[in-house]
């Protein structure tokens, strides 16, 4: 079944939709499926599928960013808690969004929950579309390439086996989230140096 899903003609359109929907609802396993599909494609030497995965990830990411941007612009009640919280990511995005949107949109993309916060903040704080869209494309391309590079690294380990690729994708997603949580916790508990 896993092999059928990873080699299905529906995989790329499904990834576009999942990655787009993952922007406002970051609970879907879109990253895991993308990493798993990339691992399978690299392990099997399928260059066409690797290119297709990049395009699907880019399209889904920009589409999802655009939806969250417009939600941020139109619905202050719905996204205010996400954008205005005092978490590290929210505070960092708020400081950088209007004067350095590229840093805020690209940098936050690689932090768990950062995509939702940064794209919603861009809409909420009134970043013009002409400044938002190019940076959304850049951050989406960087994220897509990063996901495919993880697939490339895992490809030799799994040998292109779809089930092993799925397990590797899940393991990488868990390890990445745990790493960010640990670093965040260490930063919060760090005692300031005494002068």
Phi and psi restraints in degrees (value plus and minus 20) as a CYANA .aco file:
   2 UNK   PHI     -81.3   -41.3
   2 UNK   PSI     -61.6   -21.6
   3 UNK   PHI     -82.4   -42.4
   3 UNK   PSI     -61.3   -21.3
   4 UNK   PHI     -83.7   -43.7
   4 UNK   PSI     -60.6   -20.6
   5 UNK   PHI     -87.0   -47.0
   5 UNK   PSI     -65.4   -25.4
   6 UNK   PHI     -88.1   -48.1
   6 UNK   PSI     -42.6    -2.6
   7 UNK   PHI    -130.0   -90.0
   7 UNK   PSI     -10.5    29.5
   8 UNK   PHI     -93.6   -53.6
   8 UNK   PSI     128.5   168.5
   9 UNK   PHI     -90.8   -50.8
   9 UNK   PSI     -34.1     5.9
  10 UNK   PHI    -107.1   -67.1
  10 UNK   PSI     -27.5    12.5
  11 UNK   PHI     -79.6   -39.6
  11 UNK   PSI     -68.9   -28.9
  12 UNK   PHI     -85.9   -45.9
  12 UNK   PSI     -68.3   -28.3
  13 UNK   PHI     -82.1   -42.1
  13 UNK   PSI     -56.2   -16.2
  14 UNK   PHI     -83.9   -43.9
  14 UNK   PSI     -60.5   -20.5
  15 UNK   PHI     -84.1   -44.1
  15 UNK   PSI     -61.2   -21.2
  16 UNK   PHI     -76.7   -36.7
  16 UNK   PSI     -68.6   -28.6
  17 UNK   PHI     -85.9   -45.9
  17 UNK   PSI     -65.7   -25.7
  18 UNK   PHI     -83.4   -43.4
  18 UNK   PSI     -62.4   -22.4
  19 UNK   PHI     -88.4   -48.4
  19 UNK   PSI     -56.2   -16.2
  20 UNK   PHI     -86.5   -46.5
  20 UNK   PSI     -66.2   -26.2
  21 UNK   PHI     -89.4   -49.4
  21 UNK   PSI     -47.3    -7.3
  22 UNK   PHI     -85.3   -45.3
  22 UNK   PSI     -39.6     0.4
  23 UNK   PHI     -86.2   -46.2
  23 UNK   PSI     -76.0   -36.0
  24 UNK   PHI    -100.2   -60.2
  24 UNK   PSI     -42.0    -2.0
  25 UNK   PHI    -146.1  -106.1
  25 UNK   PSI      57.7    97.7
  26 UNK   PHI     -95.7   -55.7
  26 UNK   PSI      32.4    72.4
  27 UNK   PHI    -140.5  -100.5
  27 UNK   PSI     -25.3    14.7
  28 UNK   PHI     -97.5   -57.5
  28 UNK   PSI     128.7   168.7
  29 UNK   PHI    -104.8   -64.8
  29 UNK   PSI      22.8    62.8
  30 UNK   PHI     -85.0   -45.0
  30 UNK   PSI     -59.8   -19.8
  31 UNK   PHI     -84.9   -44.9
  31 UNK   PSI     -61.2   -21.2
  32 UNK   PHI     -83.8   -43.8
  32 UNK   PSI     -63.1   -23.1
  33 UNK   PHI     -87.4   -47.4
  33 UNK   PSI     -60.6   -20.6
  34 UNK   PHI     -82.5   -42.5
  34 UNK   PSI     -66.9   -26.9
  35 UNK   PHI     -81.4   -41.4
  35 UNK   PSI     -61.9   -21.9
  36 UNK   PHI     -84.5   -44.5
  36 UNK   PSI     -63.6   -23.6
  37 UNK   PHI     -85.4   -45.4
  37 UNK   PSI     -59.5   -19.5
  38 UNK   PHI     -85.4   -45.4
  38 UNK   PSI     -60.8   -20.8
  39 UNK   PHI     -81.7   -41.7
  39 UNK   PSI     -63.4   -23.4
  40 UNK   PHI     -83.8   -43.8
  40 UNK   PSI     -64.2   -24.2
  41 UNK   PHI     -85.2   -45.2
  41 UNK   PSI     -65.6   -25.6
  42 UNK   PHI     -86.8   -46.8
  42 UNK   PSI     -62.1   -22.1
  43 UNK   PHI     -83.0   -43.0
  43 UNK   PSI     -52.7   -12.7
  44 UNK   PHI    -112.8   -72.8
  44 UNK   PSI     -20.5    19.5
  45 UNK   PHI      49.1    89.1
  45 UNK   PSI       8.7    48.7
  46 UNK   PHI    -112.1   -72.1
  46 UNK   PSI      67.5   107.5
  47 UNK   PHI     -83.8   -43.8
  47 UNK   PSI     -58.5   -18.5
  48 UNK   PHI     -81.0   -41.0
  48 UNK   PSI     -60.2   -20.2
  49 UNK   PHI     -89.0   -49.0
  49 UNK   PSI     -57.9   -17.9
  50 UNK   PHI     -80.6   -40.6
  50 UNK   PSI     -65.6   -25.6
  51 UNK   PHI     -82.8   -42.8
  51 UNK   PSI     -63.4   -23.4
  52 UNK   PHI     -81.0   -41.0
  52 UNK   PSI     -59.4   -19.4
  53 UNK   PHI     -85.1   -45.1
  53 UNK   PSI     -59.9   -19.9
  54 UNK   PHI     -82.3   -42.3
  54 UNK   PSI     -67.2   -27.2
  55 UNK   PHI     -84.1   -44.1
  55 UNK   PSI     -63.1   -23.1
  56 UNK   PHI     -83.3   -43.3
  56 UNK   PSI     -63.7   -23.7
  57 UNK   PHI     -84.8   -44.8
  57 UNK   PSI     -62.3   -22.3
  58 UNK   PHI     -82.6   -42.6
  58 UNK   PSI     -68.7   -28.7
  59 UNK   PHI     -83.1   -43.1
  59 UNK   PSI     -66.2   -26.2
  60 UNK   PHI     -84.0   -44.0
  60 UNK   PSI     -57.8   -17.8
  61 UNK   PHI     -87.8   -47.8
  61 UNK   PSI     -66.3   -26.3
  62 UNK   PHI     -85.7   -45.7
  62 UNK   PSI     -60.2   -20.2
  63 UNK   PHI     -81.9   -41.9
  63 UNK   PSI     -67.4   -27.4
  64 UNK   PHI     -83.9   -43.9
  64 UNK   PSI     -61.3   -21.3
  65 UNK   PHI     -79.0   -39.0
  65 UNK   PSI     -61.9   -21.9
  66 UNK   PHI     -83.9   -43.9
  66 UNK   PSI     -60.2   -20.2
  67 UNK   PHI     -82.4   -42.4
  67 UNK   PSI     -67.7   -27.7
  68 UNK   PHI     -87.4   -47.4
  68 UNK   PSI     -56.6   -16.6
  69 UNK   PHI     -77.5   -37.5
  69 UNK   PSI     -68.1   -28.1
  70 UNK   PHI     -90.2   -50.2
  70 UNK   PSI     -53.3   -13.3
  71 UNK   PHI     -83.5   -43.5
  71 UNK   PSI     -62.1   -22.1
  72 UNK   PHI     -82.9   -42.9
  72 UNK   PSI     -56.0   -16.0
  73 UNK   PHI     -93.6   -53.6
  73 UNK   PSI     -56.5   -16.5
  74 UNK   PHI    -117.3   -77.3
  74 UNK   PSI     -48.0    -8.0
  75 UNK   PHI    -144.0  -104.0
  75 UNK   PSI      68.9   108.9
  76 UNK   PHI     -90.9   -50.9
  76 UNK   PSI     -51.8   -11.8
  77 UNK   PHI     -89.9   -49.9
  77 UNK   PSI     -64.1   -24.1
  78 UNK   PHI     -84.8   -44.8
  78 UNK   PSI     -61.9   -21.9
  79 UNK   PHI    -128.6   -88.6
  79 UNK   PSI     -17.4    22.6
  80 UNK   PHI     -82.7   -42.7
  80 UNK   PSI     -60.1   -20.1
  81 UNK   PHI     -84.8   -44.8
  81 UNK   PSI     -58.4   -18.4
  82 UNK   PHI     -86.1   -46.1
  82 UNK   PSI     -63.9   -23.9
  83 UNK   PHI    -101.3   -61.3
  83 UNK   PSI     -56.7   -16.7
  84 UNK   PHI    -113.4   -73.4
  84 UNK   PSI     -17.7    22.3
  85 UNK   PHI     -86.0   -46.0
  85 UNK   PSI     144.5   184.5
  86 UNK   PHI    -115.9   -75.9
  86 UNK   PSI      -1.8    38.2
  87 UNK   PHI     -85.8   -45.8
  87 UNK   PSI     137.5   177.5
  88 UNK   PHI     -74.9   -34.9
  88 UNK   PSI     -65.3   -25.3
  89 UNK   PHI     -83.0   -43.0
  89 UNK   PSI     -64.7   -24.7
  90 UNK   PHI     -82.8   -42.8
  90 UNK   PSI     -64.2   -24.2
  91 UNK   PHI     -85.2   -45.2
  91 UNK   PSI     -61.6   -21.6
  92 UNK   PHI     -84.1   -44.1
  92 UNK   PSI     -64.6   -24.6
  93 UNK   PHI     -82.4   -42.4
  93 UNK   PSI     -64.4   -24.4
  94 UNK   PHI     -80.1   -40.1
  94 UNK   PSI     -59.7   -19.7
  95 UNK   PHI     -86.7   -46.7
  95 UNK   PSI     -52.3   -12.3
  96 UNK   PHI    -126.8   -86.8
  96 UNK   PSI     -32.6     7.4
  97 UNK   PHI     -80.0   -40.0
  97 UNK   PSI     -72.7   -32.7
  98 UNK   PHI    -100.2   -60.2
  98 UNK   PSI     -54.9   -14.9
  99 UNK   PHI    -107.5   -67.5
  99 UNK   PSI     -48.7    -8.7
 100 UNK   PHI    -158.3  -118.3
 100 UNK   PSI      49.3    89.3
 101 UNK   PHI     -83.2   -43.2
 101 UNK   PSI     -50.5   -10.5
 102 UNK   PHI     -82.8   -42.8
 102 UNK   PSI     -64.8   -24.8
 103 UNK   PHI     -84.0   -44.0
 103 UNK   PSI     -63.5   -23.5
 104 UNK   PHI     -86.9   -46.9
 104 UNK   PSI     -65.6   -25.6
 105 UNK   PHI     -94.1   -54.1
 105 UNK   PSI     -60.6   -20.6
 106 UNK   PHI     -97.5   -57.5
 106 UNK   PSI     -64.3   -24.3
 107 UNK   PHI     -84.3   -44.3
 107 UNK   PSI     -62.4   -22.4
 108 UNK   PHI     -90.4   -50.4
 108 UNK   PSI     -41.5    -1.5
 109 UNK   PHI     -78.6   -38.6
 109 UNK   PSI     -50.5   -10.5
 110 UNK   PHI    -116.3   -76.3
 110 UNK   PSI     -11.8    28.2
 111 UNK   PHI    -129.2   -89.2
 111 UNK   PSI     113.7   153.7
 112 UNK   PHI     -74.0   -34.0
 112 UNK   PSI     106.9   146.9
 113 UNK   PHI      63.4   103.4
 113 UNK   PSI     -28.7    11.3
 114 UNK   PHI     -88.8   -48.8
 114 UNK   PSI     -52.9   -12.9
 115 UNK   PHI     -81.8   -41.8
 115 UNK   PSI     -67.5   -27.5
 116 UNK   PHI     -82.7   -42.7
 116 UNK   PSI     -67.0   -27.0
 117 UNK   PHI     -83.8   -43.8
 117 UNK   PSI     -66.7   -26.7
 118 UNK   PHI     -90.1   -50.1
 118 UNK   PSI     -61.9   -21.9
 119 UNK   PHI     -92.4   -52.4
 119 UNK   PSI     -56.6   -16.6
 120 UNK   PHI     -86.0   -46.0
 120 UNK   PSI     -60.5   -20.5
 121 UNK   PHI     -83.9   -43.9
 121 UNK   PSI     -58.0   -18.0
 122 UNK   PHI     -78.7   -38.7
 122 UNK   PSI     -63.0   -23.0
 123 UNK   PHI     -91.7   -51.7
 123 UNK   PSI     -64.3   -24.3
 124 UNK   PHI     -84.7   -44.7
 124 UNK   PSI     -58.7   -18.7
 125 UNK   PHI    -107.7   -67.7
 125 UNK   PSI     -15.4    24.6
 126 UNK   PHI      60.5   100.5
 126 UNK   PSI       5.6    45.6
 127 UNK   PHI     -82.9   -42.9
 127 UNK   PSI     108.8   148.8
 128 UNK   PHI     -84.0   -44.0
 128 UNK   PSI     127.7   167.7
 129 UNK   PHI     -77.7   -37.7
 129 UNK   PSI     -58.5   -18.5
 130 UNK   PHI     -84.3   -44.3
 130 UNK   PSI     -41.3    -1.3
 131 UNK   PHI    -114.3   -74.3
 131 UNK   PSI     -50.5   -10.5
 132 UNK   PHI     -92.8   -52.8
 132 UNK   PSI     -70.2   -30.2
 133 UNK   PHI     -80.0   -40.0
 133 UNK   PSI     -67.3   -27.3
 134 UNK   PHI     -79.7   -39.7
 134 UNK   PSI     -59.2   -19.2
 135 UNK   PHI     -92.7   -52.7
 135 UNK   PSI     -50.6   -10.6
 136 UNK   PHI     -83.8   -43.8
 136 UNK   PSI     -61.4   -21.4
 137 UNK   PHI     -85.5   -45.5
 137 UNK   PSI     -63.3   -23.3
 138 UNK   PHI     -82.9   -42.9
 138 UNK   PSI     -67.4   -27.4
 139 UNK   PHI     -86.8   -46.8
 139 UNK   PSI     -55.9   -15.9
 140 UNK   PHI     -87.2   -47.2
 140 UNK   PSI     -60.6   -20.6
 141 UNK   PHI     -85.8   -45.8
 141 UNK   PSI     -62.2   -22.2
 142 UNK   PHI     -84.1   -44.1
 142 UNK   PSI     -63.3   -23.3
 143 UNK   PHI     -85.1   -45.1
 143 UNK   PSI     -63.1   -23.1
 144 UNK   PHI     -81.1   -41.1
 144 UNK   PSI     -64.4   -24.4
 145 UNK   PHI     -83.8   -43.8
 145 UNK   PSI     -60.7   -20.7
 146 UNK   PHI     -80.6   -40.6
 146 UNK   PSI     -65.9   -25.9
 147 UNK   PHI     -81.8   -41.8
 147 UNK   PSI     -60.7   -20.7
 148 UNK   PHI     -89.6   -49.6
 148 UNK   PSI     -54.3   -14.3
 149 UNK   PHI     -85.0   -45.0
 149 UNK   PSI     -56.5   -16.5
 150 UNK   PHI     -83.2   -43.2
 150 UNK   PSI     -62.7   -22.7
 151 UNK   PHI     -80.3   -40.3
 151 UNK   PSI     -59.6   -19.6
 152 UNK   PHI     -83.1   -43.1
 152 UNK   PSI     -62.5   -22.5
 153 UNK   PHI     -86.4   -46.4
 153 UNK   PSI     -56.1   -16.1
 154 UNK   PHI    -104.2   -64.2
 154 UNK   PSI     -38.7     1.3
 155 UNK   PHI     -73.3   -33.3
 155 UNK   PSI     -69.8   -29.8
 156 UNK   PHI     -83.9   -43.9
 156 UNK   PSI     -49.5    -9.5
 157 UNK   PHI     -89.7   -49.7
 157 UNK   PSI     -60.1   -20.1
 158 UNK   PHI    -113.3   -73.3
 158 UNK   PSI     -36.5     3.5
 159 UNK   PHI      45.1    85.1
 159 UNK   PSI       0.4    40.4
 160 UNK   PHI      62.3   102.3
 160 UNK   PSI     -18.2    21.8
 161 UNK   PHI     -87.7   -47.7
 161 UNK   PSI     100.6   140.6
 162 UNK   PHI     -80.1   -40.1
 162 UNK   PSI     -58.6   -18.6
 163 UNK   PHI     -89.3   -49.3
 163 UNK   PSI     -64.1   -24.1
 164 UNK   PHI     -84.5   -44.5
 164 UNK   PSI     -55.9   -15.9
 165 UNK   PHI     -83.5   -43.5
 165 UNK   PSI     -59.9   -19.9
 166 UNK   PHI     -83.5   -43.5
 166 UNK   PSI     -66.5   -26.5
 167 UNK   PHI     -82.0   -42.0
 167 UNK   PSI     -60.4   -20.4
 168 UNK   PHI     -85.1   -45.1
 168 UNK   PSI     -60.3   -20.3
 169 UNK   PHI     -83.4   -43.4
 169 UNK   PSI     -62.6   -22.6
 170 UNK   PHI     -84.4   -44.4
 170 UNK   PSI     -64.2   -24.2
 171 UNK   PHI     -81.9   -41.9
 171 UNK   PSI     -62.0   -22.0
 172 UNK   PHI     -85.9   -45.9
 172 UNK   PSI     -60.5   -20.5
 173 UNK   PHI     -82.9   -42.9
 173 UNK   PSI     -64.1   -24.1
 174 UNK   PHI     -86.1   -46.1
 174 UNK   PSI     -64.0   -24.0
 175 UNK   PHI     -83.3   -43.3
 175 UNK   PSI     -60.8   -20.8
 176 UNK   PHI     -84.5   -44.5
 176 UNK   PSI     -67.2   -27.2
 177 UNK   PHI     -82.8   -42.8
 177 UNK   PSI     -62.0   -22.0
 178 UNK   PHI     -85.0   -45.0
 178 UNK   PSI     -59.8   -19.8
 179 UNK   PHI     -82.2   -42.2
 179 UNK   PSI     -66.0   -26.0
 180 UNK   PHI     -84.6   -44.6
 180 UNK   PSI     -59.5   -19.5
 181 UNK   PHI     -84.0   -44.0
 181 UNK   PSI     -61.2   -21.2
 182 UNK   PHI     -85.2   -45.2
 182 UNK   PSI     -66.3   -26.3
 183 UNK   PHI     -82.1   -42.1
 183 UNK   PSI     -62.4   -22.4
 184 UNK   PHI     -82.8   -42.8
 184 UNK   PSI     -62.5   -22.5
 185 UNK   PHI     -85.5   -45.5
 185 UNK   PSI     -62.2   -22.2
 186 UNK   PHI     -83.5   -43.5
 186 UNK   PSI     -58.6   -18.6
 187 UNK   PHI     -87.0   -47.0
 187 UNK   PSI     -57.5   -17.5
 188 UNK   PHI     -91.0   -51.0
 188 UNK   PSI     -54.2   -14.2
 189 UNK   PHI    -110.5   -70.5
 189 UNK   PSI     -24.7    15.3
 190 UNK   PHI     -83.2   -43.2
 190 UNK   PSI     110.5   150.5
 191 UNK   PHI    -104.3   -64.3
 191 UNK   PSI     110.4   150.4
 192 UNK   PHI     -81.7   -41.7
 192 UNK   PSI     121.9   161.9
 193 UNK   PHI     -87.7   -47.7
 193 UNK   PSI     122.1   162.1
 194 UNK   PHI    -107.4   -67.4
 194 UNK   PSI     111.1   151.1
